[in-house]
Amino acid sequence: MNNQNRPISELVQQPAHELSLHIRQRQVSCREVMQDYLDHIERFNPRVNALVSLQPADRLLAEADQRDAELARGDYQGWMHGLPHAVKDLSLTRGIRTTLGSPLYRDHVPERDGIMVERLKAAGAIIIGKSNTPEFGLGSQTYNPLFGATGCAYDPSRTAGGSSGGAAAALAMRLVPVADGSDMMGSLRNPAAFNNIIGFRPSQGRVPFDDAADLFLDQLGYEGPMGRNTRDVALLLSVQAGGDPRSPLSIAEGGQDFAGALQRDFQGARLGWLADFDGYLPMERGVLELCRASFRDFEALGCTIDEVRPDYSMTRLWDSWRTLRHWQVASSLGGFHADSAKRELLKPEAIWEVENGLRLSAMDVSRASAARTDWYRAISRLFERYDYLLLPSAQVFPFDKQVHWPQEIAGRAMDTYHRWMEVVIPGTLSGCPVANVPVGFDSRGLPMGLQIIGPHQADLAVLQLAHAYEQASGWTRHAPGCLAV
């Protein structure tokens, strides 16, 4: 049979939680799972370029044999026992190249794992390699000079989004059972929307992180889970979550609640629809229409939906965002910028961030942080009236992956490389939990998603609504055409 026409393995199509159960019950071996995934990766990864720095097959199969031997003697590590897993190429992986998508880290092989990777391994995962990301995670378009661009699973000529684009495309293409990502400016939400999967940005501090230079002030971006269904996302979060003394602002509460049932009655739940903030955000035609069409599924659950607008200037919010982002990027990349030889290896957008950051005063940062505080208070007032807030996950559909970023939306020019993703800023600067859920496809077959924002630390409540909506809508069951069987 022609390699490209043979059936897709049943194992790679199974939800991660079902595959995990079959492994635990020894209905399938870890070696069989690994072999089928490696074969599937060899066949389909070239279509989207989602996974990079893949480890040798013989080594991975040997690790799978070790997991099987552990099961044989009654040693079960956790729900990820024997599952192949690719870590986003921003997170430290001991002994596996971690490039951050930059030529400056072309040959960087960490001597330790990050906290999250430690936890994945402790839960039994086998790290098979990394998922592609833009240089230093800057920009919601996954391309870099080391590995190239990652394509959308539903149209590989278009971007997978970013910066967790490799993770999202790999999930949609069934190259991995679940995936981790990180999110500063929508990086767990935008690529999830562009690939018809679930992405979850947890509450600030939910997933401990110790890779930042500053563990107290760097509070815009953090790690979280992605999956093809909400159950898998919640289970991955159960591994990632929980306090760690190396991360002083982490939430002490463990992740055990996320491993429980997600069913809940939503009769009478109140949802606030933020839309485009009364025309403030330009939207490509079809985005708002698909999001509004999802309301019938929420209403079928018993929810009521009102269009609302926060009592806050969105221009002020954007100014706060730019200042805080400039400051934090300059803090992390300023040393490279100061070295002329290394500066030449930074992409223009990184240089722009650093140079703007270097012009800031301490009072500029203080005012931006105060503006963020006022935004948190404004959104908290909305949560006195509504249980959840809804917002599109992107302002455009997946675009040509050769285009670094959209220059305009609906005739309105974009003045920065990330202005086209302004719709994710309200969630980021709130520090609240946010999930992306799919809302369907446009006439070209391109996916879109919707953000569900919950109150402070209401992570489980957001996942419960995402799960209920997922069951009602059925969009996650629509696999990419090349995987149709």
C-alpha positions as CSV (number, residue, x, y, z in Angstrom):
1,M,0.0,0.0,0.0
2,N,1.2,3.5,-0.8
3,N,2.6,5.1,2.3
4,Q,0.5,8.2,1.8
5,N,-2.7,6.3,1.4
6,R,-2.5,3.8,4.3
7,P,-5.0,4.2,7.1
8,I,-4.2,6.5,10.0
9,S,-3.3,4.6,13.2
10,E,-6.2,4.2,15.6
11,L,-3.8,4.9,18.5
12,V,-2.8,8.4,17.4
13,Q,-6.5,9.3,16.9
14,Q,-7.5,8.3,20.4
15,P,-8.0,11.1,22.9
16,A,-5.1,11.3,25.3
17,H,-7.2,10.3,28.3
18,E,-8.4,7.2,26.6
19,L,-5.0,6.2,25.3
20,S,-3.6,6.7,28.8
21,L,-6.3,4.3,30.2
22,H,-5.5,1.7,27.6
23,I,-1.8,1.9,28.5
24,R,-2.5,1.6,32.2
25,Q,-4.7,-1.4,31.7
26,R,-2.0,-2.9,29.4
27,Q,-4.4,-3.2,26.5
28,V,-1.6,-1.6,24.4
29,S,2.1,-1.3,25.0
30,C,4.1,1.9,25.3
31,R,6.3,0.6,22.5
32,E,3.3,0.2,20.2
33,V,2.1,3.7,21.0
34,M,5.6,5.1,20.4
35,Q,6.1,3.3,17.2
36,D,2.7,4.4,15.8
37,Y,3.4,8.0,16.8
38,L,6.9,8.0,15.2
39,D,5.5,6.5,12.0
40,H,2.8,9.1,11.9
41,I,5.2,11.9,12.6
42,E,7.5,10.8,9.8
43,R,4.5,10.8,7.5
44,F,2.7,14.0,8.5
45,N,5.1,16.3,10.3
46,P,6.7,17.5,7.0
47,R,3.3,18.9,5.9
48,V,3.2,21.4,8.7
49,N,6.7,21.5,10.2
50,A,5.4,21.4,13.8
51,L,8.0,19.3,15.6
52,V,11.7,20.0,15.7
53,S,14.8,18.6,17.3
54,L,13.3,15.1,17.3
55,Q,15.2,12.5,19.3
56,P,16.5,9.2,17.7
57,A,13.8,6.6,17.3
58,D,15.9,3.8,18.9
59,R,16.3,5.9,22.0
60,L,12.6,6.7,22.3
61,L,11.6,3.1,21.7
62,A,14.0,2.0,24.4
63,E,12.4,4.5,26.8
64,A,9.0,3.1,25.8
65,D,10.3,-0.4,26.6
66,Q,11.4,0.9,30.0
67,R,7.9,2.2,30.7
68,D,6.4,-1.2,29.7
69,A,8.8,-2.9,32.1
70,E,7.7,-0.5,34.9
71,L,4.1,-1.4,34.3
72,A,4.9,-5.1,34.3
73,R,6.3,-4.7,37.9
74,G,3.3,-2.6,39.0
75,D,5.1,0.8,38.8
76,Y,2.7,3.3,37.3
77,Q,4.1,6.9,37.2
78,G,0.9,8.8,36.3
79,W,-1.6,9.5,33.6
80,M,1.1,10.4,31.1
81,H,2.9,7.1,31.6
82,G,4.4,6.2,28.2
83,L,2.8,9.1,26.3
84,P,5.1,10.7,23.7
85,H,5.4,14.5,24.3
86,A,7.1,17.4,22.5
87,V,8.0,20.4,24.7
88,K,7.6,23.9,23.3
89,D,11.1,25.1,22.2
90,L,11.0,27.9,24.8
91,S,11.1,25.6,27.8
92,L,14.3,24.0,29.2
93,T,14.8,20.3,28.4
94,R,17.8,18.6,29.9
95,G,19.9,17.0,27.2
96,I,17.7,18.1,24.3
97,R,18.4,21.2,22.3
98,T,16.4,24.3,23.3
99,T,16.9,27.0,20.7
100,L,14.1,29.5,21.5
101,G,13.9,29.8,17.7
102,S,17.0,31.9,17.7
103,P,20.4,31.5,16.0
104,L,21.9,32.7,19.3
105,Y,20.8,29.4,20.9
106,R,21.4,27.2,17.8
107,D,23.5,24.7,19.8
108,H,22.1,25.3,23.3
109,V,21.5,22.1,25.3
110,P,20.3,22.8,28.8
111,E,21.8,20.9,31.8
112,R,18.4,20.9,33.6
113,D,14.7,20.7,32.9
114,G,12.3,23.5,33.7
115,I,9.8,22.9,36.5
116,M,7.0,22.0,34.1
117,V,9.2,19.5,32.2
118,E,10.2,17.9,35.5
119,R,6.6,17.3,36.2
120,L,5.8,15.9,32.8
121,K,8.6,13.4,33.2
122,A,7.5,12.5,36.7
123,A,4.0,11.8,35.3
124,G,5.5,9.3,32.9
125,A,5.8,11.3,29.7
126,I,8.5,10.5,27.2
127,I,10.0,13.7,25.6
128,I,10.4,13.1,21.9
129,G,11.6,16.5,20.9
130,K,10.4,20.1,20.8
131,S,7.5,22.0,19.1
132,N,8.4,24.9,16.9
133,T,8.1,28.5,18.0
134,P,8.9,32.0,16.7
135,E,12.2,33.6,17.7
136,F,12.1,34.1,21.5
137,G,8.3,33.6,21.2
138,L,7.8,37.1,19.8
139,G,4.8,37.3,17.5
140,S,1.7,35.1,16.9
141,Q,3.2,33.6,13.7
142,T,5.5,30.6,14.1
143,Y,8.6,31.0,11.9
144,N,12.3,31.3,12.7
145,P,15.6,31.2,10.8
146,L,16.5,27.8,12.3
147,F,13.5,25.7,11.4
148,G,11.3,27.8,9.1
149,A,7.6,28.3,9.4
150,T,4.9,26.1,10.8
151,G,1.7,25.7,8.8
152,C,-1.9,25.5,9.9
153,A,-3.2,21.9,10.1
154,Y,-6.2,22.9,8.0
155,D,-4.2,24.7,5.3
156,P,-0.4,24.2,5.6
157,S,0.2,27.2,3.3
158,R,-1.2,29.4,6.1
159,T,0.3,30.1,9.5
160,A,-0.4,27.9,12.5
161,G,-0.4,31.1,14.7
162,G,2.0,31.4,17.6
163,S,3.9,31.4,19.6
164,S,2.7,27.9,20.4
165,G,2.1,27.2,16.7
166,G,4.2,24.1,16.6
167,A,2.3,22.6,19.6
168,A,-1.1,23.5,18.1
169,A,-0.4,22.2,14.6
170,A,1.1,19.0,16.1
171,L,-2.0,18.4,18.1
172,A,-4.4,18.9,15.3
173,M,-2.3,16.6,13.0
174,R,-2.3,13.9,15.8
175,L,1.5,14.1,16.1
176,V,1.2,14.2,19.9
177,P,-1.5,13.3,22.4
178,V,-1.4,16.6,24.3
179,A,0.9,19.6,24.2
180,D,2.3,22.3,26.4
181,G,2.6,25.9,25.4
182,S,3.1,29.3,26.9
183,D,1.2,32.5,26.6
184,M,2.2,36.2,26.9
185,M,0.1,37.6,24.0
186,G,-2.3,34.9,23.2
187,S,0.2,32.1,22.5
188,L,-2.1,29.4,24.0
189,R,-5.2,30.9,22.4
190,N,-4.4,32.2,18.9
191,P,-2.8,29.0,17.6
192,A,-5.5,26.9,19.3
193,A,-8.1,29.0,17.4
194,F,-6.1,28.6,14.1
195,N,-6.0,24.8,14.5
196,N,-9.4,24.0,15.9
197,I,-8.2,22.8,19.3
198,I,-8.5,23.8,23.0
199,G,-5.9,26.1,24.5
200,F,-5.9,27.2,28.1
201,R,-4.0,30.2,29.7
202,P,-4.2,29.5,33.4
203,S,-4.5,32.0,36.2
204,Q,-1.3,33.9,37.0
205,G,0.8,31.7,39.2
206,R,-1.2,28.5,38.5
207,V,1.8,26.8,36.7
208,P,5.1,27.6,38.4
209,F,7.9,29.0,36.2
210,D,11.5,29.6,37.2
211,D,13.2,30.3,33.8
212,A,12.7,34.1,34.0
213,A,15.5,36.4,35.0
214,D,13.1,38.1,37.4
215,L,10.8,35.9,39.4
216,F,8.8,38.8,40.9
217,L,8.1,41.3,38.2
218,D,7.9,39.1,35.0
219,Q,4.2,38.4,35.2
220,L,2.9,38.7,31.7
221,G,3.7,35.2,30.2
222,Y,3.5,31.7,31.6
223,E,3.0,28.1,30.6
224,G,-0.2,26.1,30.2
225,P,-1.9,23.1,28.5
226,M,-3.4,22.5,25.0
227,G,-5.4,19.5,23.8
228,R,-7.9,18.2,21.3
229,N,-10.5,18.1,24.0
230,T,-11.0,19.8,27.3
231,R,-10.7,16.7,29.3
232,D,-7.1,16.2,28.1
233,V,-6.3,19.9,28.7
234,A,-7.5,19.6,32.3
235,L,-5.5,16.4,32.9
236,L,-2.3,18.1,31.6
237,L,-3.0,21.1,33.8
238,S,-3.3,18.7,36.8
239,V,0.3,17.7,36.1
240,Q,1.6,21.3,35.5
241,A,-0.2,23.0,38.3
242,G,0.9,23.4,42.0
243,G,3.2,25.6,44.0
244,D,7.0,25.3,43.9
245,P,9.4,27.2,46.1
246,R,11.5,28.1,43.1
247,S,8.6,30.1,41.8
248,P,7.7,32.5,44.7
249,L,4.4,33.8,43.2
250,S,3.1,30.4,42.3
251,I,-0.3,29.2,43.7
252,A,0.3,26.6,46.4
253,E,-2.9,24.7,45.6
254,G,-2.1,21.4,43.8
255,G,-3.6,20.3,40.5
256,Q,-5.7,17.3,41.7
257,D,-9.0,19.0,41.2
258,F,-8.3,19.3,37.4
259,A,-8.1,15.5,37.2
260,G,-11.7,15.1,38.3
261,A,-15.0,15.3,36.4
262,L,-15.8,18.4,34.4
263,Q,-19.6,18.0,34.2
264,R,-21.6,20.9,35.6
265,D,-25.0,22.4,35.2
266,F,-24.9,25.8,33.5
267,Q,-28.6,26.6,33.7
268,G,-28.8,30.3,34.5
269,A,-25.1,31.1,33.9
270,R,-24.6,34.7,32.8
271,L,-22.1,35.4,30.0
272,G,-20.9,38.8,28.9
273,W,-20.0,39.2,25.2
274,L,-17.3,41.8,24.7
275,A,-17.4,41.6,20.8
276,D,-15.0,44.1,19.2
277,F,-15.4,46.7,22.0
278,D,-17.9,48.8,20.1
279,G,-15.8,48.8,16.9
280,Y,-12.5,49.6,18.6
281,L,-10.9,46.3,17.3
282,P,-11.0,45.8,13.6
283,M,-12.1,42.2,12.6
284,E,-11.8,40.3,9.4
285,R,-15.2,39.5,8.0
286,G,-16.6,36.3,9.4
287,V,-14.8,36.3,12.8
288,L,-17.6,37.9,14.7
289,E,-20.2,36.0,12.8
290,L,-18.7,32.6,13.7
291,C,-18.4,33.7,17.3
292,R,-22.0,34.9,17.5
293,A,-23.1,31.6,15.9
294,S,-21.6,29.8,18.9
295,F,-24.1,31.5,21.2
296,R,-26.8,29.0,20.3
297,D,-24.7,26.2,21.9
298,F,-24.1,28.2,25.0
299,E,-27.8,29.0,25.2
300,A,-28.6,25.3,24.8
301,L,-26.7,24.8,28.0
302,G,-28.9,27.2,29.8
303,C,-26.7,30.3,29.6
304,T,-27.8,33.8,28.9
305,I,-25.6,36.2,26.9
306,D,-25.5,40.0,26.9
307,E,-23.3,42.3,25.0
308,V,-21.2,44.4,27.4
309,R,-18.4,46.9,27.4
310,P,-16.1,47.5,30.4
311,D,-15.9,51.0,31.8
312,Y,-12.3,51.4,30.7
313,S,-10.3,53.0,27.9
314,M,-9.0,50.3,25.5
315,T,-6.4,52.8,24.2
316,R,-5.0,53.1,27.8
317,L,-5.0,49.3,28.0
318,W,-2.9,49.0,24.8
319,D,-0.5,51.7,26.0
320,S,-0.1,49.8,29.3
321,W,0.6,46.6,27.4
322,R,3.2,48.1,25.1
323,T,5.1,49.6,27.9
324,L,5.1,46.5,30.0
325,R,6.1,44.3,27.1
326,H,8.8,46.6,26.0
327,W,10.2,46.7,29.5
328,Q,10.2,42.9,29.9
329,V,11.6,42.1,26.5
330,A,14.3,44.7,27.0
331,S,15.1,43.1,30.3
332,S,15.5,39.7,28.8
333,L,17.2,40.5,25.5
334,G,19.0,43.7,26.3
335,G,22.3,41.9,26.7
336,F,22.1,40.6,23.2
337,H,21.2,44.0,21.9
338,A,24.2,45.6,23.6
339,D,26.6,43.3,21.7
340,S,26.6,44.4,18.1
341,A,27.5,41.0,16.7
342,K,24.6,39.3,18.6
343,R,22.2,42.2,17.8
344,E,22.6,41.4,14.1
345,L,21.1,37.9,14.8
346,L,17.9,39.4,16.4
347,K,14.9,39.8,14.2
348,P,13.7,43.4,13.7
349,E,10.7,43.0,16.0
350,A,13.0,42.0,18.9
351,I,15.2,44.9,18.3
352,W,12.2,47.2,18.2
353,E,11.0,45.9,21.5
354,V,14.4,46.3,23.2
355,E,15.0,49.8,21.9
356,N,11.6,51.0,23.0
357,G,12.2,49.4,26.4
358,L,15.6,51.1,26.8
359,R,13.8,54.5,26.4
360,L,11.5,53.8,29.3
361,S,11.8,55.4,32.7
362,A,10.9,53.8,36.0
363,M,7.8,56.0,36.2
364,D,6.7,54.9,32.8
365,V,6.6,51.4,34.0
366,S,4.9,52.4,37.2
367,R,2.2,54.2,35.4
368,A,1.7,51.2,33.0
369,S,1.4,48.8,36.0
370,A,-1.1,51.1,37.7
371,A,-3.1,51.1,34.4
372,R,-3.1,47.4,34.5
373,T,-4.3,47.4,38.1
374,D,-7.2,49.7,37.1
375,W,-8.1,47.2,34.2
376,Y,-8.2,44.3,36.7
377,R,-10.6,46.3,38.9
378,A,-12.7,47.1,35.8
379,I,-13.0,43.5,34.7
380,S,-13.6,42.4,38.3
381,R,-16.6,44.7,38.4
382,L,-17.9,42.9,35.3
383,F,-17.6,39.6,37.1
384,E,-19.9,40.9,39.7
385,R,-22.6,40.8,37.0
386,Y,-21.4,38.0,34.8
387,D,-20.0,34.5,35.5
388,Y,-17.8,34.5,32.3
389,L,-16.8,36.9,29.6
390,L,-16.6,36.0,25.9
391,L,-14.3,37.5,23.2
392,P,-12.9,36.3,19.8
393,S,-9.6,34.6,20.0
394,A,-8.2,36.4,17.0
395,Q,-9.0,39.3,14.7
396,V,-8.1,37.5,11.5
397,F,-8.2,33.9,10.1
398,P,-5.0,32.0,9.4
399,F,-3.0,34.0,6.8
400,D,-0.2,33.2,4.4
401,K,2.7,31.8,6.4
402,Q,5.2,33.7,4.2
403,V,3.7,36.9,5.6
404,H,5.3,37.8,8.9
405,W,2.3,39.7,10.2
406,P,-0.9,41.3,8.8
407,Q,-0.4,44.9,7.7
408,E,-4.0,45.7,7.9
409,I,-7.4,44.4,9.0
410,A,-10.6,45.4,7.4
411,G,-8.9,48.4,5.8
412,R,-7.3,49.6,9.1
413,A,-3.5,49.7,9.1
414,M,-1.6,47.8,11.9
415,D,1.1,50.1,13.4
416,T,3.1,47.3,15.1
417,Y,3.9,43.7,14.5
418,H,1.5,42.5,17.1
419,R,-1.3,45.0,16.9
420,W,-3.4,42.5,14.9
421,M,-3.6,40.4,18.1
422,E,-4.8,43.1,20.4
423,V,-7.9,41.1,21.2
424,V,-5.9,38.9,23.6
425,I,-4.6,41.8,25.7
426,P,-7.7,42.0,27.9
427,G,-7.2,38.4,29.1
428,T,-3.5,38.7,29.5
429,L,-3.5,41.9,31.5
430,S,-6.3,40.6,33.8
431,G,-4.2,37.7,35.0
432,C,-7.5,35.7,34.9
433,P,-7.9,32.2,33.4
434,V,-8.8,32.1,29.6
435,A,-9.7,29.2,27.4
436,N,-9.9,29.1,23.6
437,V,-12.7,27.0,22.2
438,P,-13.4,26.3,18.5
439,V,-16.4,28.0,16.9
440,G,-16.1,26.5,13.4
441,F,-14.8,27.4,10.0
442,D,-15.2,30.1,7.3
443,S,-16.1,29.4,3.7
444,R,-12.4,28.6,3.0
445,G,-12.4,25.9,5.7
446,L,-10.2,28.1,8.0
447,P,-10.8,27.7,11.8
448,M,-11.7,30.4,14.4
449,G,-12.0,30.3,18.1
450,L,-13.6,32.1,21.1
451,Q,-12.0,33.1,24.4
452,I,-13.8,32.2,27.6
453,I,-12.5,34.4,30.4
454,G,-13.3,33.5,34.0
455,P,-12.8,35.4,37.3
456,H,-9.6,35.4,39.3
457,Q,-8.3,31.8,39.9
458,A,-11.6,30.2,38.6
459,D,-9.6,27.9,36.3
460,L,-11.7,24.9,36.9
461,A,-14.9,26.8,36.3
462,V,-13.6,28.0,32.9
463,L,-12.6,24.4,32.0
464,Q,-16.0,23.2,33.0
465,L,-17.8,25.7,30.6
466,A,-15.3,24.9,27.9
467,H,-16.1,21.2,28.3
468,A,-19.8,21.7,28.3
469,Y,-19.6,23.9,25.2
470,E,-17.3,21.4,23.5
471,Q,-19.9,18.6,24.0
472,A,-22.7,20.9,22.7
473,S,-20.9,22.2,19.6
474,G,-18.9,19.2,18.4
475,W,-16.3,21.3,16.5
476,T,-13.3,19.5,18.0
477,R,-14.4,16.3,16.1
478,H,-13.6,18.0,12.8
479,A,-10.1,16.7,11.9
480,P,-7.9,18.2,9.2
481,G,-8.9,16.9,5.7
482,C,-5.7,15.1,5.2
483,L,-6.5,12.9,8.2
484,A,-10.0,12.1,7.2
485,V,-10.7,8.4,7.3
